[in-house]
């Protein structure tokens, strides 16, 4: 039977197979004449594919067009509730319009029939996006045609079940949104606090190399492929795995010295290791969370060298002059940033679990 693995107990009907053109009008975007500047900066939102997919709902674009500009293009004015669906270069990204708008030629948007729930179709997009990618064509960039989208088959429940599923997932999305905002607020508070405490009067000036030492690593990923143990080893994104030995017994700051994330720092507990693209900055009797905030104040971009892969070297940035507090003040600030960092990590773990929950539900609530 066409029924999902997980559903609300009051529903027992089998889901039915339809094509996208049965439930929505597929509408392409267009390109106005770029020769006439008066077509731009009007009252109508004008979306490009790079602007959608980051949030469920979207209302404002980075560019607007005039009514005359819209008339001189093949694009149409799309109503509120339209699912903006990218069909060129980036395939299958989607957001729901909360404002009337139009789009460029990188879209085949869905104006969903009122007999169906447009939010349910939005969530169902995760099921038919793979088919969109399979049917896409092009050598310079991928593109999928209007007719190919129209003929994609989808499996739908009754409208009542669509409404129930869409409302449930919307509540989960709202919880994710609020949790994300909570983390952003905590990080902003931490940044404001750091800017304040590290610009207090009476601080002492030192060269960085008088406050710490730097140690390198020669461990590559291939070296630890088959090494398993209880001691963590860190890379640019955090802990990679656990291995049988460790390099550093004391707490330290791991800093990315090679690659795109150059200058990024990670607080590492003792009895751990780092891979060769990182360096270990070991403070001299300075609390580790305080020292991390101190290091993050350095503008590492001015020390980057290398035309291909960017690098930073301790011998260059170690001469940076930094300001530090006296010992009692330093310990107090360290305690505050320790608590804040732990709180942020806790909230980020909650957000990660919400995303995992949503992923599991999406896999099991649809046919």
C-alpha positions as a printed Julia matrix, in Angstrom:
367×3 Matrix{Float64}:
  0.0    0.0     0.0
  1.01   3.62   -0.6
  1.19   4.63    3.05
  4.09   6.09    5.07
  5.9    4.25    7.85
  4.86   6.92   10.35
  1.51   8.72   10.39
 -1.13  10.13   12.69
 -3.34   7.31   13.98
 -6.64   8.85   12.82
 -5.67   8.46    9.15
 -5.92   5.12    7.36
 -6.58   6.02    3.7
 -4.05   5.03    1.08
 -2.06   7.86   -0.49
 -2.69   8.58   -4.18
 -0.2    9.11   -7.01
 -0.38  12.34   -9.01
  1.86  14.51  -11.18
  3.01  17.94  -10.11
  0.91  19.5   -12.88
 -2.19  17.94  -11.22
 -1.65  19.9    -8.02
  0.11  23.1    -9.13
  0.62  25.47  -12.02
  4.3   25.47  -12.95
  5.41  29.03  -13.8
  8.8   30.02  -15.19
 10.67  33.24  -14.6
 12.0   35.68  -17.16
 14.57  38.29  -18.06
 13.64  41.94  -18.63
 15.64  44.16  -20.92
 18.78  45.26  -19.11
 19.28  48.14  -21.53
 16.78  50.33  -19.76
 17.72  51.19  -16.17
 14.22  52.52  -15.49
 13.01  48.9   -15.31
 14.8   48.39  -12.0
 14.3   49.66   -8.43
 10.54  49.39   -8.62
  7.89  48.06   -6.23
  7.96  44.38   -7.26
 10.33  41.9    -5.6
 12.63  40.17   -8.12
 14.2   36.93   -6.86
 17.25  35.0    -8.03
 17.95  31.34   -7.09
 20.77  32.25   -4.69
 18.25  34.02   -2.44
 15.99  31.06   -1.68
 16.23  27.79    0.21
 17.82  29.27    3.33
 14.47  29.86    5.03
 11.01  28.34    4.6
  9.33  31.7     4.03
 10.67  34.6     2.03
  9.29  38.06    1.27
 12.02  40.51    0.2
 14.61  40.2    -2.55
 17.86  42.08   -2.99
 16.58  43.6    -6.24
 13.22  44.98   -7.33
 11.62  45.64  -10.7
  9.0   48.09  -11.99
  5.64  47.14  -13.49
  6.92  48.2   -16.9
  9.98  46.05  -16.43
  7.8   43.05  -15.61
  5.64  43.69  -18.69
  8.78  43.71  -20.83
  9.84  40.29  -19.61
  8.44  36.77  -19.87
  8.09  36.59  -16.08
  4.75  36.74  -14.27
  3.63  38.22  -10.99
  3.45  35.36   -8.49
  0.86  35.38   -5.67
  1.47  34.93   -1.96
  1.89  31.24   -1.15
  3.75  30.4    -4.35
  6.58  27.9    -3.88
  9.65  29.46   -5.5
 11.49  26.46   -6.97
 14.96  26.89   -8.47
 15.41  25.07  -11.78
 18.77  26.3   -13.1
 22.33  25.85  -11.76
 21.06  25.17   -8.23
 18.29  22.62   -8.68
 15.37  22.13   -6.3
 15.92  24.8    -3.64
 12.61  26.22   -2.46
 10.96  28.88   -0.29
  7.34  29.98    0.11
  6.42  33.54   -0.89
  4.82  35.76    1.74
  4.7   38.71   -0.64
  3.76  39.05   -4.31
  6.9   38.82   -6.41
  8.48  37.69   -9.64
 11.64  35.8   -10.54
 14.38  35.59  -13.11
 14.71  32.66  -15.52
 16.29  30.38  -12.89
 12.9   29.25  -11.58
  9.98  26.97  -12.32
  7.75  27.99   -9.42
  4.66  26.17   -8.15
  1.34  27.95   -7.69
 -0.44  25.25   -5.7
 -4.14  24.6    -6.3
 -6.34  25.48   -3.31
 -7.42  21.81   -3.09
 -3.92  21.02   -1.79
 -1.8   22.33    1.06
  1.09  24.38   -0.33
  3.17  23.84    2.83
  2.77  20.07    2.45
  3.96  20.33   -1.17
  6.89  22.42    0.07
  7.91  19.66    2.49
  7.28  17.02   -0.18
  9.94  18.78   -2.27
 12.56  16.81   -0.36
 11.15  13.67   -2.0
 11.06  14.86   -5.62
 14.26  16.97   -5.57
 16.31  13.85   -6.4
 14.19  13.25   -9.5
 14.68  16.87  -10.52
 18.44  16.38  -10.37
 18.2   13.18  -12.42
 16.15  14.93  -15.11
 18.33  18.05  -15.2
 20.55  18.59  -18.24
 23.21  21.02  -19.51
 26.97  21.22  -19.98
 27.63  24.74  -18.65
 25.09  24.51  -15.83
 22.29  22.12  -14.95
 18.71  23.03  -15.82
 15.37  21.25  -15.7
 12.51  22.13  -18.03
  8.97  23.08  -17.11
  7.54  19.93  -18.72
  9.94  17.68  -16.82
  8.86  19.22  -13.53
  5.17  19.01  -14.45
  5.47  15.28  -15.08
  7.25  14.36  -11.85
  5.09  11.92   -9.9
  4.28  12.6    -6.27
  2.26  10.64   -3.7
 -0.3   12.55   -1.62
 -2.69  11.85    1.27
 -6.08  13.48    1.74
 -6.19  17.23    2.34
 -6.91  16.71    6.05
 -3.8   14.58    6.44
 -1.77  17.07    4.39
 -2.9   19.83    6.76
 -2.01  17.79    9.86
  1.46  16.89    8.6
  2.19  20.42    7.38
  1.05  21.98   10.68
  3.14  19.53   12.7
  6.3   20.13   10.65
  5.68  23.89   10.73
  5.64  23.79   14.53
  8.92  21.87   14.47
 10.39  24.44   12.05
  9.28  27.22   14.41
 11.04  25.49   17.29
 14.19  25.2    15.16
 13.92  28.88   14.25
 13.58  29.93   17.9
 16.47  27.69   18.93
 18.64  29.16   16.17
 17.76  32.69   17.31
 18.61  31.77   20.9
 22.09  30.65   19.84
 22.6   33.77   17.72
 21.63  35.96   20.69
 24.03  34.12   23.0
 26.88  34.53   20.5
 26.08  38.21   20.06
 26.05  38.71   23.84
 29.4   36.92   24.09
 30.87  39.12   21.34
 29.63  42.32   22.99
 30.97  41.19   26.34
 34.36  40.36   24.81
 34.59  43.76   23.11
 33.87  45.4    26.42
 36.16  43.47   28.78
 39.15  43.46   26.41
 39.02  47.23   26.11
 39.03  48.03   29.82
 41.48  50.58   31.19
 44.57  49.52   33.09
 45.31  46.4    31.03
 48.9   45.27   30.54
 50.54  45.05   27.1
 52.59  42.03   26.03
 53.91  40.45   22.88
 52.0   37.24   22.24
 55.2   35.16   22.24
 55.77  36.18   25.88
 52.45  34.61   26.88
 52.51  31.28   25.07
 54.44  28.83   22.94
 53.5   27.1    19.69
 53.91  23.43   18.85
 53.4   21.83   15.45
 51.98  18.46   14.44
 53.05  16.04   11.74
 49.98  13.79   11.91
 48.12  13.35    8.61
 44.69  11.78    8.18
 46.19   8.73    6.49
 48.41   8.17    9.53
 45.39   7.62   11.79
 43.04   5.86    9.38
 43.3    2.56   11.27
 44.29   3.96   14.66
 41.52   3.71   17.25
 41.67   4.49   20.95
 40.37   6.82   23.65
 42.29  10.07   23.0
 40.67  12.72   20.73
 42.43  14.22   17.73
 41.21  17.54   16.33
 40.93  19.09   12.88
 39.5   22.37   11.6
 35.89  21.25   12.22
 36.5   19.82   15.68
 37.14  16.3    16.92
 37.85  13.9    14.04
 38.08  10.63   15.95
 39.82   9.0    18.92
 43.27   7.43   18.62
 45.57   5.39   20.83
 48.08   8.12   21.76
 48.15  11.86   22.43
 50.52  14.75   21.71
 49.66  17.3    24.39
 48.96  16.64   28.06
 47.84  20.18   29.01
 44.87  22.2    27.75
 45.67  24.28   24.68
 44.26  26.26   21.77
 44.32  24.55   18.37
 44.56  27.07   15.54
 44.11  26.35   11.85
 47.34  27.32   10.08
 46.6   26.04    6.56
 43.5   26.23    4.37
 40.25  28.14    4.05
 39.59  28.29    7.83
 43.01  29.74    8.62
 43.0   31.52   12.0
 40.05  29.57   13.41
 40.6   28.42   17.0
 39.33  25.45   19.01
 39.71  24.93   22.76
 41.18  21.46   23.31
 41.42  19.52   26.55
 44.7   17.9    27.48
 45.6   14.34   26.46
 44.67  15.02   22.84
 46.26  15.66   19.44
 45.87  17.78   16.3
 46.42  17.09   12.61
 49.19  18.71   10.61
 47.06  21.59    9.27
 46.82  22.99   12.8
 49.18  24.32   15.47
 48.86  24.06   19.24
 49.1   27.36   21.1
 49.89  26.59   24.75
 49.38  29.5    27.18
 51.82  30.2    29.99
 49.7   30.06   33.18
 46.79  31.9    31.54
 43.28  30.36   31.89
 42.32  28.62   28.66
 38.92  30.24   27.98
 40.32  33.69   28.68
 43.26  32.95   26.4
 40.98  31.76   23.6
 39.05  35.04   23.61
 42.36  36.9    23.66
 43.6   34.97   20.61
 40.33  35.51   18.73
 40.86  39.27   18.98
 43.86  39.01   16.65
 43.27  39.86   13.0
 45.03  36.9    11.41
 44.21  38.01    7.85
 47.17  40.4     7.86
 49.52  37.48    8.51
 48.28  35.23    5.7
 50.85  34.21    3.1
 50.66  31.96    0.06
 49.07  32.51   -3.35
 47.3   29.12   -3.45
 46.56  27.66   -0.03
 46.6   30.38    2.65
 49.01  29.91    5.59
 49.78  31.68    8.84
 52.99  31.17   10.85
 53.49  31.67   14.56
 56.79  33.45   13.94
 54.81  36.2    12.19
 51.77  36.7    14.42
 53.64  35.97   17.68
 54.96  39.54   17.64
 51.4   40.88   17.88
 50.88  43.12   20.9
 47.93  42.07   23.07
 46.42  43.45   26.26
 45.7   41.28   29.3
 44.15  41.8    32.75
 45.65  41.17   36.14
 45.33  37.64   37.56
 42.15  38.03   39.66
 40.31  39.8    36.82
 41.62  37.26   34.33
 40.22  34.33   36.36
 36.82  36.0    36.71
 36.58  36.67   32.96
 37.69  33.11   32.22
 34.89  31.76   34.41
 32.29  33.91   32.62
 33.44  32.82   29.16
 33.63  29.2    30.28
 29.97  29.31   31.35
 28.93  31.12   28.15
 30.82  28.7    25.92
 29.3   25.68   27.66
 25.84  27.22   27.35
 26.29  27.85   23.62
 27.55  24.29   23.08
 24.55  22.92   25.0
 22.09  24.95   22.92
 23.87  23.96   19.68
 23.53  20.29   20.66
 19.79  20.83   21.18
 19.55  22.41   17.73
 21.44  19.51   16.18
 19.0   17.06   17.77
 16.04  19.04   16.42
 17.49  18.82   12.9
 18.06  15.09   13.37
 14.47  14.69   14.56
 13.16  16.57   11.54
 15.3   14.51    9.17
 13.97  11.27   10.66
 10.37  12.48   10.46
 10.8   13.61    6.86
 12.08  10.16    5.93
  9.18   8.35    7.57
  6.12  10.65    7.26
  6.12  10.64    3.45
  5.73   7.8     0.96
